[in-house]
Amino acid sequence: MSMFDSLLHGLDDQEQDRTRELIADSVATDRADALAGKAPDRLVDSGSRRRRSRAETQRR
């Protein structure tokens, strides 16, 4: 079972389709940003606290 399949396990068909769309959109955006020389801009969940990604911190 792939990582993405494990994320979808237990979701109904509509939720699985929506999750696949969100993953595909995220990958496409990250790929376009990488081609443009940008790092992905997203928050990193580190358990009980949230922080900006290391790439975001280094850009400041």
C-alpha positions, -999 to +999 in steps of 0.1 A: +000+000+000+014+034-010+016+063+014-012+080-005-034+049-004-029+047+033-041+083+036-072+075+016-081+043+035-114+047+053-126+077+033-157+075+011-154+078-027-161+115-028-136+123+000-110+101-018-115+119-050-113+153-033-081+143-014-065+130-047-073+164-063-058+183-034-026+162-035-023+166-072-028+204-069-002+206-042+023+186-062+017+207-093+022+239-074+054+226-057+067+215-090+060+249-106+076+267-077+107+245-079+110+253-116+108+290-107+134+286-080+110+290-050+107+268-020+073+255-010+054+279+013+036+259+039+034+254+077+051+224+092+032+205+119+058+195+146+033+178+170+019+201+196+032+233+180+032+248+145+060+267+130+070+280+096+090+256+074+128+259+077+129+272+041+105+300+050+126+309+081+159+310+060+143+334+034+138+361+061 
